[in-house]
Amino acid sequence: MNALDILQERGFIYQTTDIERLKARLAQGPVTFYVGFDPTGSSLHIGHLLPVMAMRWLQQAGHRPIAIVGGGTAMVGDPSGKTEARQLLTTDEIDANARALQEQLARFLDFGGGKARMVNNADWLRNLKYLEFLRDIGRHFSVNQMLAAESVKQRLETSLSFLEFNYMLLQAYDFYVLYRDYDCEMQFGGQDQWGNIVAGTGLVRKMLGKEAHAATFPLLLKSDGQKFGKTASGAVWLDTARTTPYHYYQFWRNVDDTDVARLMGFFTTLPMEEVRRLTAPGQSAKAMNRAKEILAYEATCLAHGPDEARNAFLAAGTEFGFADPAAAVATSSAVRDIKAADAAAELPTTTIPRTEAEAGIWICKLFVDAGLCASNGEARRLIKGGGCYLGEERITDEKRNVALAEFADGQLLLRAGKKNIRRIVLG
């Protein structure tokens, strides 16, 4: 498939310059393209990942990505999508953030052997001479056209500083420099960047006499229209000091059912035929929850590696239950090879004589023997409060006896509350 066809099938494309010419150029051979990242923070968050995943697909199709970190443009501040001016950072803060983003981008893109390039626009923007820039670059821009850009129009309703008004020129100048110095023919970015991006294609044409191409990605919104990647505690970050791999996994595991198919297209590498099968209308709750497990595992694997993804999957499944313990749902995801029993094997374990199980074990005694309760009375109170579980089943009868048949493969799981879990095995 043409790289553009892949992106369109997976839902990445919102707007393009001439789409047929763009597709034709991608079909001719390797193309160098770029996406910009604003170093106003020390970590990428989920909102940044849409363009990063598109870059992965383009690179896998043989094209060459340039990830440009805006160490220069961050000194001005992008007004796009903002209702007020961004807080200006010092150059030391911007440079430290740029280094952190570069490290995170390397998790997703292959920078070996010149397959991708990382650049910082501070290299050419911080030493610009103002009068020369106005004469050489500013003369190509119409103020009327700049005022018509959506990112500028929205801010004019509140307040737009002259500093921010210059941002469009600087982003356009980036495209010109990248085309001139790196033969970069295409720019990709968020849909709120369209005015800045086409300003760049126009500057390339005027300054170099070359055709430049561009496309934008849709804004990442949840099905209810709210911004995606936010929780009650704030943004979901790639920095493990801010968002642990477990909580990163849980964010994906808890997305709304109506968003799963779209998010799988964006944030996994599963074939779209499989995505459509896993999320087909009419799925049972268990089947949809398994699709969410797959989404969460794949997204965490890309961001934090297979070991962290496995640990998060097992920890979440142990705490809340596995949607598909036997891995019966067909999938190409490596999560299929991780069995629920793997989680049980890593839990604190208590061994009881088989003879006790044959006679039937009082549930309260079992919780005490496992060390989950200090006394039978505490076990009764926990059961009455709805905090005792045998496997995924909530215990409601304090007089219940656990029979031998309930020890599948000679073991079972007990849980007191959300996180106190024990494995019981027969000796």
SULURQUI-V915528 format. One record per residue. N is the residue number from 1. D_LAST is the distance of its C-alpha to the last C-alpha in whole Angstrom. Layout:
n:N d_last:D_LAST
n:N d_last:D_LAST
//
This chain:
n:1 d_last:57
n:2 d_last:60
n:3 d_last:58
n:4 d_last:60
n:5 d_last:58
n:6 d_last:55
n:7 d_last:55
n:8 d_last:57
n:9 d_last:54
n:10 d_last:52
n:11 d_last:54
n:12 d_last:55
n:13 d_last:59
n:14 d_last:61
n:15 d_last:64
n:16 d_last:66
n:17 d_last:70
n:18 d_last:71
n:19 d_last:68
n:20 d_last:69
n:21 d_last:71
n:22 d_last:67
n:23 d_last:66
n:24 d_last:68
n:25 d_last:68
n:26 d_last:64
n:27 d_last:65
n:28 d_last:67
n:29 d_last:65
n:30 d_last:63
n:31 d_last:64
n:32 d_last:64
n:33 d_last:63
n:34 d_last:62
n:35 d_last:60
n:36 d_last:60
n:37 d_last:58
n:38 d_last:59
n:39 d_last:58
n:40 d_last:58
n:41 d_last:55
n:42 d_last:52
n:43 d_last:50
n:44 d_last:50
n:45 d_last:48
n:46 d_last:47
n:47 d_last:51
n:48 d_last:52
n:49 d_last:49
n:50 d_last:51
n:51 d_last:54
n:52 d_last:52
n:53 d_last:50
n:54 d_last:53
n:55 d_last:54
n:56 d_last:51
n:57 d_last:52
n:58 d_last:56
n:59 d_last:55
n:60 d_last:52
n:61 d_last:55
n:62 d_last:57
n:63 d_last:59
n:64 d_last:59
n:65 d_last:58
n:66 d_last:60
n:67 d_last:58
n:68 d_last:61
n:69 d_last:60
n:70 d_last:62
n:71 d_last:63
n:72 d_last:67
n:73 d_last:67
n:74 d_last:64
n:75 d_last:67
n:76 d_last:69
n:77 d_last:66
n:78 d_last:66
n:79 d_last:67
n:80 d_last:65
n:81 d_last:63
n:82 d_last:64
n:83 d_last:66
n:84 d_last:67
n:85 d_last:67
n:86 d_last:64
n:87 d_last:64
n:88 d_last:65
n:89 d_last:63
n:90 d_last:65
n:91 d_last:65
n:92 d_last:62
n:93 d_last:60
n:94 d_last:61
n:95 d_last:60
n:96 d_last:57
n:97 d_last:56
n:98 d_last:57
n:99 d_last:55
n:100 d_last:52
n:101 d_last:52
n:102 d_last:53
n:103 d_last:50
n:104 d_last:48
n:105 d_last:50
n:106 d_last:49
n:107 d_last:46
n:108 d_last:47
n:109 d_last:50
n:110 d_last:51
n:111 d_last:53
n:112 d_last:53
n:113 d_last:57
n:114 d_last:59
n:115 d_last:57
n:116 d_last:57
n:117 d_last:59
n:118 d_last:58
n:119 d_last:62
n:120 d_last:63
n:121 d_last:66
n:122 d_last:67
n:123 d_last:68
n:124 d_last:71
n:125 d_last:71
n:126 d_last:72
n:127 d_last:75
n:128 d_last:77
n:129 d_last:80
n:130 d_last:81
n:131 d_last:84
n:132 d_last:84
n:133 d_last:81
n:134 d_last:83
n:135 d_last:85
n:136 d_last:83
n:137 d_last:80
n:138 d_last:81
n:139 d_last:84
n:140 d_last:82
n:141 d_last:81
n:142 d_last:82
n:143 d_last:82
n:144 d_last:82
n:145 d_last:79
n:146 d_last:77
n:147 d_last:78
n:148 d_last:77
n:149 d_last:73
n:150 d_last:70
n:151 d_last:69
n:152 d_last:72
n:153 d_last:73
n:154 d_last:70
n:155 d_last:71
n:156 d_last:75
n:157 d_last:74
n:158 d_last:72
n:159 d_last:74
n:160 d_last:74
n:161 d_last:75
n:162 d_last:77
n:163 d_last:74
n:164 d_last:72
n:165 d_last:74
n:166 d_last:74
n:167 d_last:71
n:168 d_last:72
n:169 d_last:74
n:170 d_last:72
n:171 d_last:69
n:172 d_last:72
n:173 d_last:73
n:174 d_last:69
n:175 d_last:69
n:176 d_last:73
n:177 d_last:72
n:178 d_last:69
n:179 d_last:71
n:180 d_last:73
n:181 d_last:71
n:182 d_last:68
n:183 d_last:70
n:184 d_last:67
n:185 d_last:68
n:186 d_last:66
n:187 d_last:64
n:188 d_last:61
n:189 d_last:61
n:190 d_last:60
n:191 d_last:62
n:192 d_last:63
n:193 d_last:65
n:194 d_last:67
n:195 d_last:70
n:196 d_last:69
n:197 d_last:68
n:198 d_last:71
n:199 d_last:73
n:200 d_last:72
n:201 d_last:73
n:202 d_last:76
n:203 d_last:77
n:204 d_last:76
n:205 d_last:78
n:206 d_last:81
n:207 d_last:80
n:208 d_last:79
n:209 d_last:80
n:210 d_last:77
n:211 d_last:75
n:212 d_last:72
n:213 d_last:69
n:214 d_last:66
n:215 d_last:64
n:216 d_last:62
n:217 d_last:58
n:218 d_last:58
n:219 d_last:57
n:220 d_last:53
n:221 d_last:53
n:222 d_last:50
n:223 d_last:51
n:224 d_last:52
n:225 d_last:55
n:226 d_last:53
n:227 d_last:53
n:228 d_last:50
n:229 d_last:47
n:230 d_last:48
n:231 d_last:45
n:232 d_last:46
n:233 d_last:45
n:234 d_last:48
n:235 d_last:48
n:236 d_last:45
n:237 d_last:45
n:238 d_last:44
n:239 d_last:44
n:240 d_last:40
n:241 d_last:42
n:242 d_last:43
n:243 d_last:41
n:244 d_last:37
n:245 d_last:36
n:246 d_last:33
n:247 d_last:36
n:248 d_last:38
n:249 d_last:35
n:250 d_last:35
n:251 d_last:39
n:252 d_last:39
n:253 d_last:36
n:254 d_last:38
n:255 d_last:41
n:256 d_last:43
n:257 d_last:43
n:258 d_last:46
n:259 d_last:46
n:260 d_last:43
n:261 d_last:45
n:262 d_last:48
n:263 d_last:46
n:264 d_last:44
n:265 d_last:47
n:266 d_last:48
n:267 d_last:45
n:268 d_last:43
n:269 d_last:44
n:270 d_last:43
n:271 d_last:45
n:272 d_last:47
n:273 d_last:47
n:274 d_last:43
n:275 d_last:44
n:276 d_last:46
n:277 d_last:43
n:278 d_last:40
n:279 d_last:43
n:280 d_last:45
n:281 d_last:46
n:282 d_last:44
n:283 d_last:41
n:284 d_last:38
n:285 d_last:36
n:286 d_last:33
n:287 d_last:35
n:288 d_last:37
n:289 d_last:35
n:290 d_last:33
n:291 d_last:37
n:292 d_last:37
n:293 d_last:33
n:294 d_last:35
n:295 d_last:38
n:296 d_last:36
n:297 d_last:34
n:298 d_last:38
n:299 d_last:40
n:300 d_last:37
n:301 d_last:37
n:302 d_last:41
n:303 d_last:41
n:304 d_last:39
n:305 d_last:37
n:306 d_last:34
n:307 d_last:32
n:308 d_last:33
n:309 d_last:33
n:310 d_last:29
n:311 d_last:28
n:312 d_last:30
n:313 d_last:29
n:314 d_last:25
n:315 d_last:26
n:316 d_last:28
n:317 d_last:26
n:318 d_last:23
n:319 d_last:25
n:320 d_last:27
n:321 d_last:25
n:322 d_last:26
n:323 d_last:29
n:324 d_last:28
n:325 d_last:24
n:326 d_last:24
n:327 d_last:28
n:328 d_last:30
n:329 d_last:33
n:330 d_last:35
n:331 d_last:36
n:332 d_last:37
n:333 d_last:36
n:334 d_last:33
n:335 d_last:31
n:336 d_last:30
n:337 d_last:28
n:338 d_last:26
n:339 d_last:23
n:340 d_last:21
n:341 d_last:18
n:342 d_last:19
n:343 d_last:20
n:344 d_last:16
n:345 d_last:15
n:346 d_last:18
n:347 d_last:17
n:348 d_last:15
n:349 d_last:12
n:350 d_last:9
n:351 d_last:6
n:352 d_last:6
n:353 d_last:5
n:354 d_last:6
n:355 d_last:9
n:356 d_last:10
n:357 d_last:10
n:358 d_last:12
n:359 d_last:14
n:360 d_last:15
n:361 d_last:14
n:362 d_last:18
n:363 d_last:18
n:364 d_last:20
n:365 d_last:17
n:366 d_last:14
n:367 d_last:17
n:368 d_last:18
n:369 d_last:14
n:370 d_last:14
n:371 d_last:17
n:372 d_last:19
n:373 d_last:21
n:374 d_last:23
n:375 d_last:23
n:376 d_last:23
n:377 d_last:27
n:378 d_last:26
n:379 d_last:23
n:380 d_last:26
n:381 d_last:29
n:382 d_last:27
n:383 d_last:26
n:384 d_last:30
n:385 d_last:31
n:386 d_last:29
n:387 d_last:27
n:388 d_last:23
n:389 d_last:22
n:390 d_last:19
n:391 d_last:19
n:392 d_last:23
n:393 d_last:24
n:394 d_last:25
n:395 d_last:24
n:396 d_last:27
n:397 d_last:26
n:398 d_last:25
n:399 d_last:24
n:400 d_last:22
n:401 d_last:18
n:402 d_last:16
n:403 d_last:15
n:404 d_last:12
n:405 d_last:15
n:406 d_last:15
n:407 d_last:12
n:408 d_last:14
n:409 d_last:12
n:410 d_last:9
n:411 d_last:10
n:412 d_last:13
n:413 d_last:15
n:414 d_last:17
n:415 d_last:20
n:416 d_last:23
n:417 d_last:26
n:418 d_last:27
n:419 d_last:25
n:420 d_last:22
n:421 d_last:19
n:422 d_last:15
n:423 d_last:13
n:424 d_last:10
n:425 d_last:6
n:426 d_last:4
n:427 d_last:0
//
